[in-house]
Every structure is written in structure tokens, then in C-alpha cells.
């Protein structure tokens, strides 16, 4: 829903330059249509098994975006009590929430049981014991799914792989039966299914096919032991087009997952986040200076690692292009482009790691020009920080030819509001 008309970049029917003029920069801009369309596309791809799509709140937890997804029929995946609170405040149904995360506190467990979540994804035996204890104190039965580590290499970034043996997530698949027996013998626990999450982003279907096959085998083994295991949750991690054609269509993932779920006669839960919200948002920044030193050109803008930390943390790629230019938007941002020259796009933060792109071919830009960093909807604002005492950016939601502020820009007063001084 972000597109060029003539020399100007639009979000749906609105000029990004006009939004920047009204709300200032750096600015996150989201397309409501893109957000809803991506959720519906995932759901439609798996429609043969009536999937439960639990949007991963950690990808972007803005209340207005959660409300849009909730109204579209989306469930939610959370990894903290704070995220569950956000879902509630956005009008989401707690009974449609899967609660993951390796370090759930007793207070978080108690909160989740009180509001009646769909299920906990159990990450370890000590966690299972803690949930049982809290549920016993409250006189309730806790619904759980065992998060199994299938030891599958998803061939993604080392910091975002979660399904290999030795990762901190889940329990070894070989121990699944042992923990399931423990659940069966505990009056405060109910085993609803199994959960596997392999990492993110995963741009091939092979890891999911392997995981789905293993899931069917585990479900059969558990049922043979008397467990009523009715859910298979294969997590999220579907790829995102940071460059055109990078990720397969959702139907390709469905082709290898759906037959196995049907074979197991289970309900399917999925926890996509990045692929739903990633390309629904961009970061608009203004050029402060253009600096030529050491044989290089640095485009210094007001958008920084404090707004989008992914390039610094993961060496990740994001397409970047001027908001107003007569150079056509390229299909391959890493190729040589007529009328462009290599620059480093950096922010004003006092760190050498504060960059959004290195040696990136861009058209000439000047002080005051606007740059758009694409695919910033996921793990942008949600991972932003106040490092260097920078106020966090504003967020705007576009719906056709209308727009509204969904998070105001932080002020200097906001930076010190929670601090105490004698």
C-alpha cells in the first residue's frame, strides 16, 4: 500500500511528505489496509483447517494496530504480562491468547489464569511446576501446550533461530512424553497440544515440513498414552519481502503444513507477526547533513538505531529511498542503479553501529530531504529506545485518505517522568 505516483511516495492515498510535515520526523507510518490484508492472506492460505491465527504482539504492540487486528478476527500470541495487558487494553479477547516465553513469573502466570487465556506454551519443566503451583493456589486448571524443540535448522540468523538443540527455547523433543505424563498426573494442568517454533524469518518451507512430520509423530505417541492432544501450534516465522520476491507465498507454507495437520486430526495454531505487520509500516526520516569524508559519503538523518535497531543488531537489510525523487523505485536495491551512488545512511546516535544501510546506492539527497525506510512495521517501534536521551518517534495510521496519530512523539519531559531525584 506504499507506492510512487510520479515523483512522490504515498501511503494508500496520502503523501508521506505531507504526513512528515504535519507530525514531524522520525515518523512511523502504517497502512491499515496492508495490515488487515496480510492477516487475511495468512488465514486464507490455511483455511482448509480453519486455523487460529495468533498475531505475535512482540512484532509491534501498538494498541491501535492490535485493535485493528482484533476487529478483523485475529487472536494473539504474547510473551509477557505486559503484552497480555496490551491485548486487553486494545479490546482483544484473552480467551484467544497463547502465552509463550521462557521466563514467565508467578505474577504473570496468575494474571493469565485470572483472565482465562487459551493456553500457555510450556518452555521447561520448572515452568510447568510453577504453573501447577499457581493454578493450585487459585483452585483452577491451567491449559498448557508443550513447546518442543525439534532440533531443526531453519537456516535463519543465529540470533533468531529457536528450534535447534541448545537454544534456550522449549524442551528437547525426546522429553515430550515424560512431561506429558507429568501433566496427565497433575489435577491442576490440562494438556491441550504441542507447540514448535523454529525461528524467524524463514524463507523456505522445508523446515516447516520437517517440523509438521515430527509433530504428527508426537501427537500419535501422546494419544497412545491417553492424552487428549488436540492442538498443533507451529509458531510463526514466515518470511517477509524485505526485497521483492525474497519470501515464498503463504500458500507454499500451507502446502507442507495443512496435510500433516489433517493427518493428525488436530486444530492448527500459528503465531505470525513479522509477515503481517512488517511491510505495513515504514520509517520516514529527514536528512540533517550530507558528509563527505574518508572517501565515503554519509547521509546523516534523524532516524537512527533508536528507531530501527535491526541493522545494528542483526546486520539486516531494509530498502531505503527518497520520499520525493524522479529516479524510479528499483526492484533490486543492492544492484547498481542509474543516477545513484553509494552512501552510508546513518543516524545521529553516538555509536559507530548507528546505521540503517551501508554502501547503499541512492539518488542525490540534500539537507532537509526525506528518506523512507521500508519494512519497518515489525521490530521497529517495539524495539526502539531512549538511548542518547532521544524521545521515541510518533506513529500514524493511514486508512485510505484519512490519518490519525496513534502514538504521540515523546518529549524531553517524558524522558525523565519516571525518575526520582532528591
KOLKOL-719940 format. One record per residue: x, y, z of N, C-alpha, C in turn. Coordinates in steps of 0.1 Angstrom, whole numbers, padded with zeros to 4 digits, always signed. Layout:
BEGIN
XYZXYZXYZ/...
***
This chain:
BEGIN
+0008-0012+0000+0000+0000+0000+0009+0013+0000/+0022+0011-0001+0031+0022-0002+0035+0022-0017/+0034+0033-0024+0036+0033-0038+0040+0047-0043/+0047+0047-0054+0051+0060-0060+0040+0064-0071/+0037+0077-0071+0029+0083-0082+0037+0095-0087/+0042+0094-0099+0051+0104-0105+0064+0104-0096/+0066+0115-0089+0079+0115-0082+0077+0115-0066/+0065+0111-0062+0061+0112-0048+0057+0098-0042/+0061+0096-0030+0058+0083-0023+0045+0085-0015/+0036+0076-0017+0023+0076-0010+0022+0064+0000/+0014+0066+0010+0008+0055+0018-0007+0056+0016/-0012+0045+0009-0025+0045+0005-0028+0057-0004/-0037+0066+0001-0040+0078-0007-0033+0091-0003/-0024+0090+0007-0018+0102+0013-0003+0103+0010/+0002+0115+0007+0016+0117+0005+0024+0116+0019/+0034+0108+0018+0043+0107+0030+0049+0121+0034/+0052+0129+0024+0058+0142+0027+0048+0150+0035/+0035+0149+0032+0025+0157+0039+0024+0152+0054/+0025+0139+0056+0024+0134+0069+0036+0138+0077/+0048+0138+0071+0060+0143+0078+0059+0157+0081/+0053+0165+0073+0052+0180+0075+0042+0182+0087/+0032+0174+0089+0022+0176+0100+0027+0170+0113/+0034+0158+0113+0037+0151+0125+0052+0152+0129/+0061+0157+0119+0075+0157+0122+0081+0144+0119/+0095+0143+0121+0103+0131+0119+0112+0129+0130/+0117+0117+0133+0113+0105+0126+0099+0101+0129/+0093+0094+0119+0079+0091+0120+0076+0077+0114/+0069+0069+0122+0064+0056+0117+0050+0058+0111/+0049+0053+0099+0036+0054+0092+0031+0040+0088/+0019+0037+0092+0013+0023+0089+0001+0024+0080/+0000+0014+0072-0012+0012+0063-0021+0002+0069/-0033+0007+0072-0044-0002+0078-0047-0013+0068/-0049-0009+0055-0052-0019+0045-0042-0030+0044/-0029-0026+0044-0019-0037+0043-0019-0046+0055/-0020-0040+0067-0021-0048+0079-0032-0059+0078/-0044-0054+0075-0055-0063+0075-0054-0073+0064/-0049-0069+0052-0048-0078+0041-0038-0089+0043/-0027-0086+0050-0017-0097+0053-0023-0107+0063/-0030-0102+0073-0036-0112+0082-0046-0121+0075/-0054-0115+0067-0064-0123+0059-0058-0132+0050/-0046-0128+0044-0039-0137+0034-0034-0150+0041/-0028-0148+0053-0024-0159+0061-0035-0169+0064/-0046-0163+0069-0058-0171+0073-0063-0178+0061/-0064-0172+0050-0070-0178+0038-0061-0189+0033/-0048-0188+0034-0039-0198+0029-0041-0211+0036/-0044-0210+0049-0046-0222+0057-0061-0225+0060/-0070-0220+0052-0084-0221+0055-0089-0235+0055/-0082-0244+0049-0087-0258+0048-0087-0265+0062/-0080-0259+0072-0080-0265+0085-0085-0255+0095/-0092-0244+0091-0098-0234+0100-0088-0230+0110/-0077-0224+0106-0066-0221+0116-0070-0210+0126/-0063-0210+0137-0063-0199+0147-0051-0191+0145/-0052-0179+0140-0040-0171+0137-0038-0162+0149/-0027-0164+0157-0024-0156+0168-0013-0146+0165/-0016-0134+0162-0006-0124+0159+0004-0122+0170/+0017-0122+0167+0027-0121+0177+0029-0107+0181/+0024-0103+0193+0024-0089+0197+0038-0083+0198/+0048-0092+0200+0062-0087+0202+0067-0080+0189/+0061-0083+0177+0065-0077+0165+0061-0062+0164/+0050-0059+0170+0045-0045+0171+0033-0045+0179/+0034-0039+0191+0023-0039+0201+0015-0026+0202/+0015-0017+0192+0007-0005+0193-0008-0008+0195/-0014-0002+0205-0028-0005+0208-0037-0004+0196/-0035+0006+0188-0044+0008+0177-0043-0003+0166/-0030-0007+0164-0028-0018+0155-0034-0031+0160/-0033-0034+0173-0039-0045+0179-0054-0045+0178/-0060-0033+0180-0074-0032+0179-0079-0035+0164/-0072-0030+0155-0075-0033+0140-0075-0048+0138/-0065-0054+0143-0064-0069+0140-0074-0076+0148/-0077-0072+0160-0088-0079+0168-0101-0078+0161/-0104-0066+0156-0117-0064+0149-0117-0072+0136/-0106-0075+0130-0105-0083+0118-0107-0098+0121/-0107-0102+0134-0109-0116+0138-0096-0123+0142/-0085-0115+0146-0073-0121+0149-0072-0125+0164/-0065-0136+0167-0061-0139+0180-0047-0134+0183/-0041-0137+0195-0028-0131+0198-0019-0141+0205/-0006-0138+0203+0005-0146+0209+0013-0135+0217/+0014-0138+0230+0022-0128+0239+0033-0136+0246/+0043-0128+0250+0055-0134+0257+0057-0127+0270/+0047-0119+0275+0049-0112+0288+0035-0108+0293/+0035-0105+0306+0022-0100+0311+0019-0086+0306/+0029-0078+0303+0027-0065+0297+0020-0066+0283/+0025-0076+0275+0018-0078+0262+0004-0082+0264/+0001-0091+0273-0013-0095+0276-0021-0084+0280/-0016-0075+0288-0023-0063+0292-0026-0054+0280/-0016-0053+0271-0019-0045+0259-0030-0051+0251/-0030-0064+0249-0041-0070+0242-0055-0067+0249/-0055-0067+0262-0068-0064+0269-0071-0049+0266/-0062-0040+0267-0065-0026+0266-0069-0023+0251/-0065-0031+0242-0069-0029+0228-0082-0036+0225/-0089-0042+0235-0101-0049+0232-0100-0063+0228/-0088-0069+0228-0087-0083+0224-0093-0092+0234/-0096-0104+0230-0102-0115+0238-0091-0123+0244/-0090-0123+0258-0079-0130+0264-0081-0145+0262/-0093-0150+0260-0095-0164+0257-0090-0169+0244/-0084-0159+0236-0078-0163+0223-0063-0160+0223/-0057-0160+0235-0043-0157+0236-0035-0169+0240/-0024-0171+0232-0014-0181+0236-0002-0173+0243/+0002-0179+0254+0012-0172+0262+0025-0180+0261/+0035-0174+0254+0048-0181+0253+0059-0173+0262/+0071-0177+0260+0082-0170+0268+0088-0179+0278/+0102-0179+0279+0109-0188+0287+0109-0185+0302/+0105-0173+0306+0107-0168+0319+0094-0162+0325/+0083-0169+0324+0071-0163+0330+0072-0163+0345/+0069-0151+0351+0069-0150+0365+0056-0155+0371/+0056-0157+0384+0043-0162+0391+0032-0151+0389/+0036-0138+0390+0026-0128+0388+0020-0128+0374/+0028-0131+0364+0023-0132+0350+0014-0144+0349/+0018-0155+0355+0010-0167+0354-0003-0165+0360/-0003-0159+0372-0015-0156+0379-0024-0147+0371/-0019-0137+0365-0027-0127+0357-0033-0135+0345/-0025-0143+0338-0030-0150+0327-0041-0160+0330/-0040-0167+0342-0050-0176+0346-0063-0168+0350/-0061-0157+0356-0073-0149+0360-0081-0144+0349/-0074-0140+0338-0082-0135+0326-0086-0146+0317/-0081-0159+0319-0086-0170+0311-0080-0172+0297/-0067-0172+0296-0061-0174+0283-0064-0187+0277/-0061-0188+0264-0064-0201+0256-0054-0212+0261/-0041-0208+0262-0031-0218+0267-0018-0212+0269/-0010-0218+0278+0004-0215+0280+0012-0224+0271/+0023-0218+0264+0033-0226+0258+0044-0229+0268/+0045-0242+0272+0054-0245+0283+0068-0247+0278/+0078-0239+0284+0091-0239+0279+0101-0248+0286/+0097-0252+0298+0106-0260+0307+0099-0267+0318/+0105-0277+0324+0099-0285+0335+0097-0276+0347/+0107-0267+0351+0104-0258+0362+0093-0249+0360/+0091-0245+0347+0079-0236+0344+0066-0244+0346/+0066-0256+0342+0054-0265+0344+0051-0266+0358/+0061-0268+0367+0059-0269+0381+0053-0256+0387/+0059-0244+0382+0054-0231+0387+0040-0229+0383/+0036-0232+0371+0022-0230+0366+0013-0239+0374/+0017-0251+0377+0008-0260+0385+0006-0255+0399/+0017-0249+0405+0016-0244+0419+0007-0232+0419/+0008-0223+0410-0001-0211+0409-0015-0215+0407/-0017-0224+0397-0031-0229+0394-0037-0235+0407/-0029-0243+0414-0034-0250+0426-0038-0239+0437/-0030-0229+0439-0033-0218+0448-0046-0211+0444/-0049-0210+0431-0061-0203+0427-0073-0213+0425/-0070-0226+0426-0081-0235+0425-0087-0236+0411/-0078-0235+0401-0082-0236+0387-0073-0246+0380/-0077-0250+0368-0069-0259+0359-0062-0250+0348/-0049-0251+0347-0042-0244+0337-0041-0251+0324/-0045-0245+0313-0044-0252+0300-0030-0250+0294/-0023-0260+0290-0009-0259+0285-0007-0267+0272/+0003-0262+0265+0008-0269+0253+0023-0270+0256/+0029-0282+0253+0043-0284+0255+0051-0278+0243/+0060-0269+0246+0069-0263+0235+0080-0273+0233/+0081-0280+0222+0091-0290+0219+0101-0284+0210/+0114-0287+0213+0125-0282+0204+0128-0294+0195/+0124-0293+0182+0125-0304+0173+0139-0306+0167/+0149-0297+0171+0163-0298+0166+0163-0297+0150/+0156-0287+0145+0156-0284+0131+0163-0271+0128/+0172-0271+0119+0179-0259+0115+0171-0251+0105/+0165-0240+0109+0157-0232+0100+0165-0223+0090/+0179-0223+0092+0188-0216+0083+0184-0201+0083/+0182-0196+0095+0180-0181+0096+0191-0176+0105/+0190-0163+0109+0201-0156+0116+0203-0163+0130/+0216-0164+0134+0219-0171+0146+0212-0166+0158/+0208-0153+0158+0201-0146+0169+0186-0148+0169/+0181-0154+0158+0167-0155+0157+0162-0170+0154/+0172-0179+0155+0168-0193+0154+0164-0198+0168/+0153-0206+0168+0148-0211+0181+0145-0226+0182/+0147-0233+0171+0143-0247+0171+0154-0257+0170/+0167-0252+0173+0178-0261+0173+0182-0265+0187/+0186-0278+0189+0190-0282+0202+0201-0273+0207/+0200-0269+0220+0210-0259+0225+0204-0245+0226/+0193-0242+0219+0187-0229+0220+0180-0229+0234/+0177-0217+0239+0171-0216+0252+0156-0219+0252/+0150-0221+0240+0136-0222+0239+0132-0237+0239/+0121-0240+0247+0114-0253+0246+0122-0264+0253/+0116-0276+0252+0123-0288+0258+0126-0297+0247/+0136-0305+0249+0140-0315+0238+0129-0324+0235/+0127-0326+0222+0115-0334+0218+0115-0348+0224/+0126-0353+0227+0127-0366+0233+0121-0367+0247/+0120-0355+0254+0114-0354+0267+0099-0351+0267/+0093-0349+0255+0080-0346+0255+0070-0355+0262/+0072-0368+0259+0064-0378+0266+0064-0378+0281/+0077-0376+0286+0079-0376+0300+0071-0364+0307/+0072-0352+0300+0065-0340+0306+0050-0342+0304/+0046-0348+0293+0031-0350+0291+0026-0359+0302/+0033-0369+0306+0029-0378+0316+0027-0371+0330/+0036-0361+0331+0036-0353+0344+0023-0344+0344/+0019-0339+0332+0007-0331+0331-0005-0340+0334/-0005-0352+0328-0017-0361+0330-0019-0364+0344/-0008-0365+0352-0010-0369+0366-0012-0357+0375/-0013-0345+0370-0015-0333+0378-0029-0327+0376/-0037-0327+0387-0050-0322+0386-0052-0307+0383/-0040-0300+0384-0041-0285+0381-0036-0282+0367/-0034-0292+0358-0029-0290+0345-0037-0298+0335/-0039-0291+0323-0046-0298+0312-0038-0297+0299/-0034-0308+0293-0026-0307+0281-0035-0306+0269/-0033-0294+0262-0042-0291+0250-0034-0295+0237/-0021-0295+0237-0014-0297+0225+0000-0296+0226/+0007-0295+0214+0021-0293+0213+0024-0280+0205/+0036-0275+0208+0040-0262+0201+0054-0264+0197/+0057-0259+0184+0070-0258+0179+0072-0245+0172/+0083-0238+0175+0086-0226+0168+0101-0227+0164/+0104-0224+0151+0117-0227+0145+0126-0215+0144/+0120-0203+0145+0128-0191+0143+0122-0182+0133/+0129-0171+0129+0124-0161+0120+0135-0152+0115/+0133-0147+0103+0124-0151+0092+0129-0163+0085/+0119-0172+0081+0123-0185+0074+0117-0184+0060/+0126-0184+0050+0122-0181+0036+0121-0194+0028/+0121-0205+0035+0119-0218+0028+0109-0226+0035/+0103-0236+0029+0092-0244+0035+0097-0257+0041/+0109-0261+0038+0115-0274+0042+0115-0275+0058/+0119-0265+0065+0119-0266+0080+0105-0269+0085/+0095-0262+0080+0081-0264+0084+0076-0278+0081/+0080-0284+0069+0076-0297+0066+0082-0307+0076/+0095-0305+0079+0101-0314+0088+0094-0313+0102/+0091-0301+0106+0085-0299+0119+0071-0305+0120/+0064-0304+0109+0050-0309+0109+0050-0324+0109/+0059-0330+0102+0060-0345+0103+0063-0350+0117/+0073-0343+0124+0076-0346+0138+0064-0344+0147/+0057-0333+0144+0045-0330+0152+0035-0341+0152/+0032-0347+0140+0023-0358+0138+0027-0370+0146/+0040-0373+0146+0045-0384+0153+0043-0383+0168/+0046-0370+0173+0045-0368+0187+0030-0369+0192/+0021-0363+0184+0007-0364+0187+0002-0378+0188/+0006-0387+0179+0002-0401+0179+0008-0407+0192/+0020-0405+0195+0026-0411+0207+0018-0406+0220/+0015-0394+0220+0008-0389+0232-0006-0395+0233/-0013-0396+0222-0026-0401+0222-0026-0416+0226/-0016-0423+0222-0014-0437+0225-0013-0439+0241/-0008-0428+0247-0006-0428+0262-0019-0423+0269/-0029-0419+0261-0041-0415+0268-0043-0400+0268/-0034-0392+0262-0035-0377+0263-0045-0373+0252/-0054-0363+0255-0063-0357+0245-0056-0345+0239/-0047-0348+0230-0039-0337+0224-0045-0333+0211/-0051-0321+0211-0059-0316+0200-0054-0304+0193/-0042-0299+0197-0037-0287+0190-0023-0290+0186/-0020-0285+0174-0006-0284+0169-0004-0269+0166/+0006-0263+0173+0010-0249+0171+0024-0249+0165/+0025-0244+0153+0038-0244+0146+0044-0230+0146/+0040-0221+0155+0046-0208+0157+0044-0199+0145/+0054-0190+0144+0053-0181+0133+0066-0182+0124/+0072-0170+0121+0085-0171+0114+0084-0170+0099/+0072-0170+0093+0071-0169+0079+0079-0157+0074/+0085-0159+0062+0094-0149+0056+0087-0136+0052/+0094-0125+0051+0089-0112+0047+0098-0107+0035/+0091-0101+0026+0098-0095+0014+0105-0082+0018/+0117-0083+0024+0125-0071+0026+0130-0066+0012/+0131-0075+0003+0133-0072-0011+0123-0081-0019/+0119-0076-0030+0108-0082-0037+0112-0097-0041/+0102-0106-0038+0104-0120-0041+0113-0128-0032/+0116-0122-0020+0125-0129-0011+0118-0140-0004/+0105-0139+0000+0098-0149+0007+0088-0156-0001/+0086-0169+0001+0076-0176-0007+0062-0172-0003/+0051-0174-0011+0038-0171-0007+0033-0180+0004/+0023-0175+0012+0018-0183+0023+0013-0196+0019/+0008-0197+0007+0002-0210+0002+0013-0221+0001/+0026-0217-0001+0037-0227-0001+0039-0233+0013/+0038-0224+0023+0039-0229+0037+0027-0239+0040/+0015-0234+0036+0003-0242+0038+0004-0256+0031/+0010-0257+0020+0011-0269+0012+0018-0280+0020/+0028-0276+0028+0035-0286+0036+0030-0288+0050/+0022-0279+0055+0017-0280+0069+0003-0286+0069/-0006-0281+0061-0020-0285+0062-0022-0300+0061/-0016-0307+0051-0018-0322+0051-0014-0329+0063/-0004-0324+0070+0000-0331+0082-0010-0328+0094/-0015-0316+0094-0025-0313+0105-0037-0321+0103/-0041-0322+0090-0053-0330+0087-0051-0345+0091/-0038-0350+0088-0035-0363+0092-0036-0366+0107/-0032-0355+0115-0032-0356+0129-0046-0354+0135/-0055-0349+0127-0068-0345+0131-0068-0336+0143/-0060-0325+0142-0058-0315+0152-0063-0301+0147/-0064-0292+0157-0066-0278+0154-0052-0273+0151/-0051-0263+0142-0038-0256+0139-0038-0242+0145/-0028-0239+0152-0025-0225+0156-0012-0221+0150/-0012-0208+0146+0000-0202+0140+0002-0188+0147/+0015-0184+0148+0018-0172+0155+0026-0162+0147/+0021-0158+0135+0029-0149+0127+0028-0135+0132/+0039-0128+0131+0040-0114+0135+0046-0105+0124/+0059-0108+0121+0067-0101+0112+0060-0100+0098/+0055-0111+0093+0050-0111+0079+0037-0104+0078/+0030-0102+0090+0017-0094+0089+0020-0079+0090/+0028-0075+0099+0030-0061+0102+0042-0055+0095/+0052-0063+0091+0065-0058+0086+0063-0048+0075/+0057-0052+0064+0056-0043+0053+0043-0034+0053/+0037-0034+0065+0026-0024+0067+0031-0011+0073/+0044-0011+0076+0049+0002+0082+0062+0006+0076/+0064+0019+0076+0077+0025+0071+0082+0035+0082/+0094+0038+0081+0100+0049+0089+0104+0060+0080/+0099+0072+0083+0102+0084+0075+0111+0093+0083/+0123+0096+0077+0133+0104+0084+0137+0116+0075/+0143+0126+0082+0147+0138+0075+0162+0139+0075/+0168+0142+0064+0183+0144+0063+0187+0156+0070/+0197+0154+0079+0202+0165+0087+0214+0171+0080/+0224+0162+0076+0236+0166+0069+0240+0156+0059/+0247+0160+0049+0254+0150+0040+0269+0153+0041/+0276+0143+0045+0290+0145+0049+0299+0137+0040/+0310+0143+0035+0319+0136+0026+0333+0136+0033/+0337+0124+0038+0349+0122+0045+0355+0109+0043/+0368+0108+0042+0375+0095+0041+0371+0087+0029/+0368+0094+0018+0364+0087+0006+0350+0081+0006/+0342+0085+0016+0329+0080+0017+0319+0092+0018/+0306+0088+0015+0295+0098+0017+0286+0093+0028/+0284+0101+0038+0274+0097+0049+0262+0106+0048/+0250+0100+0047+0238+0107+0048+0233+0105+0062/+0234+0117+0069+0230+0117+0084+0216+0121+0085/+0207+0113+0090+0193+0116+0091+0189+0115+0106/+0176+0120+0109+0172+0120+0123+0166+0106+0127/+0164+0097+0118+0161+0083+0121+0173+0075+0124/+0173+0068+0134+0186+0061+0139+0183+0047+0144/+0194+0041+0150+0192+0028+0156+0182+0029+0168/+0180+0041+0174+0170+0042+0184+0156+0040+0179/+0154+0042+0166+0141+0039+0159+0141+0025+0153/+0151+0021+0147+0152+0008+0140+0165+0002+0143/+0166-0007+0152+0178-0013+0157+0182-0025+0149/+0174-0030+0140+0176-0043+0133+0190-0043+0125/+0193-0032+0117+0205-0033+0110+0218-0034+0119/+0217-0027+0131+0228-0027+0140+0229-0040+0147/+0217-0046+0151+0217-0058+0159+0219-0071+0150/+0213-0071+0138+0213-0083+0130+0219-0082+0116/+0225-0070+0114+0231-0067+0100+0220-0069+0090/+0208-0065+0093+0196-0068+0085+0195-0057+0074/+0188-0061+0063+0186-0052+0052+0172-0046+0052/+0172-0033+0050+0159-0026+0048+0161-0017+0035/+0151-0017+0026+0152-0009+0015+0150+0006+0020/+0157+0015+0014+0157+0029+0017+0156+0037+0004/+0147+0047+0003+0146+0055-0009+0140+0069-0005/+0144+0079-0013+0139+0092-0010+0123+0093-0012/+0117+0101-0004+0102+0102-0005+0098+0110-0017/+0107+0119-0022+0104+0126-0034+0117+0125-0043/+0115+0119-0055+0126+0117-0064+0121+0114-0078/+0129+0118-0088+0124+0114-0102+0132+0101-0106/+0139+0095-0097+0146+0082-0100+0136+0071-0097/+0132+0062-0106+0122+0052-0103+0127+0043-0092/+0117+0038-0084+0120+0028-0073+0125+0015-0079/+0137+0011-0075+0143-0001-0082+0136-0014-0076/+0138-0025-0084+0133-0038-0079+0144-0044-0070/+0157-0041-0074+0168-0047-0066+0176-0035-0060/+0175-0033-0047+0181-0021-0041+0196-0023-0039/+0201-0035-0041+0215-0038-0039+0223-0037-0052/+0216-0036-0063+0223-0035-0076+0227-0021-0079/+0236-0019-0090+0239-0006-0094+0227+0000-0101/+0224+0013-0098+0212+0020-0103+0217+0033-0109/+0212+0035-0121+0215+0047-0129+0211+0059-0121/+0220+0069-0120+0217+0081-0113+0219+0081-0098/+0225+0069-0093+0227+0067-0079+0242+0065-0076/+0245+0067-0064+0259+0065-0059+0259+0059-0045/+0269+0052-0041+0269+0045-0028+0271+0055-0016/+0262+0053-0006+0263+0062+0006+0261+0053+0018/+0265+0057+0030+0261+0051+0042+0250+0060+0048/+0238+0053+0051+0227+0060+0057+0228+0058+0072/+0231+0069+0080+0234+0068+0094+0225+0077+0102/+0225+0075+0115+0217+0084+0124+0226+0092+0132/+0221+0101+0141+0229+0110+0149+0234+0104+0162/+0230+0091+0165+0234+0085+0178+0249+0083+0179/+0255+0085+0191+0269+0084+0192+0274+0070+0194/+0273+0062+0183+0278+0049+0182+0281+0046+0167/+0292+0039+0165+0296+0035+0151+0286+0026+0145/+0279+0018+0154+0269+0009+0149+0256+0015+0145/+0255+0028+0146+0242+0035+0143+0242+0038+0128/+0237+0028+0121+0235+0029+0107+0222+0022+0103/+0216+0026+0092+0205+0019+0086+0208+0012+0073/+0219+0016+0067+0224+0010+0055+0238+0014+0052/+0246+0005+0046+0260+0008+0043+0262+0006+0028/+0269+0015+0022+0273+0014+0007+0260+0011-0001/+0250+0019+0002+0237+0017-0005+0236+0027-0016/+0232+0023-0028+0231+0032-0039+0218+0040-0038/+0219+0053-0037+0208+0062-0036+0209+0074-0045/+0198+0080-0050+0199+0092-0057+0204+0103-0048/+0209+0114-0054+0215+0125-0046+0204+0131-0037/+0208+0133-0024+0199+0139-0014+0206+0151-0008/+0198+0160-0002+0203+0172+0004+0197+0174+0018/+0203+0183+0026+0198+0186+0039+0183+0190+0038/+0175+0184+0046+0161+0186+0046+0152+0177+0038/+0159+0169+0029+0151+0159+0022+0146+0148+0031/+0136+0140+0026+0130+0129+0034+0134+0116+0028/+0138+0106+0037+0140+0093+0033+0130+0083+0039/+0127+0073+0032+0117+0063+0037+0125+0050+0038/+0125+0044+0050+0130+0031+0053+0118+0021+0053/+0118+0012+0044+0107+0003+0042+0108-0009+0052/+0097-0017+0053+0096-0029+0061+0100-0026+0075/+0095-0015+0080+0098-0011+0094+0087-0013+0104/+0076-0020+0099+0065-0022+0108+0068-0032+0119/+0076-0042+0116+0080-0052+0126+0093-0049+0132/+0094-0050+0146+0106-0048+0153+0113-0035+0150/+0104-0024+0148+0109-0011+0147+0106-0004+0160/+0094+0002+0160+0090+0009+0172+0091+0001+0185/+0087-0012+0184+0086-0020+0196+0100-0023+0202/+0111-0021+0194+0124-0023+0199+0132-0009+0201/+0124+0002+0199+0131+0015+0200+0135+0018+0214/+0143+0028+0215+0149+0031+0228+0151+0046+0230/+0154+0050+0242+0157+0064+0245+0172+0067+0246/+0180+0058+0240+0195+0059+0241+0199+0073+0236/+0209+0079+0242+0213+0092+0239+0203+0103+0243/+0193+0099+0252+0183+0107+0257+0174+0113+0245/+0171+0103+0236+0163+0107+0224+0148+0102+0227/+0139+0111+0225+0125+0108+0226+0121+0099+0215/+0112+0089+0218+0108+0080+0208+0098+0086+0198/+0098+0081+0186+0091+0087+0174+0076+0086+0176/+0069+0094+0168+0055+0093+0167+0051+0082+0157/+0038+0078+0159+0033+0068+0150+0019+0072+0144/+0017+0070+0131+0005+0074+0124-0001+0062+0117/-0014+0061+0117-0021+0051+0110-0029+0057+0099/-0027+0052+0086-0034+0057+0075-0045+0047+0070/-0057+0052+0068-0068+0045+0063-0074+0052+0051/-0070+0047+0039-0075+0054+0027-0069+0068+0026/-0079+0078+0026-0074+0092+0026-0075+0099+0039/-0076+0091+0050-0076+0097+0063-0064+0092+0071/-0060+0099+0082-0049+0095+0090-0052+0100+0104/-0045+0093+0114-0046+0097+0128-0034+0093+0135/-0031+0101+0145-0019+0099+0154-0023+0087+0163/-0015+0077+0164-0017+0065+0173-0007+0064+0184/+0003+0073+0183+0013+0074+0194+0019+0088+0192/+0018+0096+0203+0025+0110+0201+0040+0108+0203/+0047+0118+0198+0061+0119+0199+0065+0122+0214/+0075+0115+0219+0079+0117+0233+0086+0131+0234/+0084+0137+0245+0091+0150+0248+0103+0147+0258/+0111+0158+0260+0121+0157+0270+0116+0154+0284/+0104+0160+0287+0098+0158+0300+0094+0143+0301/+0090+0136+0290+0087+0122+0291+0099+0114+0295/+0111+0118+0290+0123+0111+0293+0126+0109+0308/+0122+0119+0316+0126+0119+0330+0114+0117+0339/+0102+0115+0333+0090+0114+0341+0090+0103+0352/+0097+0092+0349+0097+0081+0359+0108+0082+0369/+0117+0091+0367+0129+0092+0376+0127+0101+0388/+0134+0097+0399+0133+0104+0412+0146+0111+0415/+0145+0123+0421+0157+0130+0425+0155+0137+0438/+0164+0137+0447+0162+0144+0460+0162+0159+0458/
***
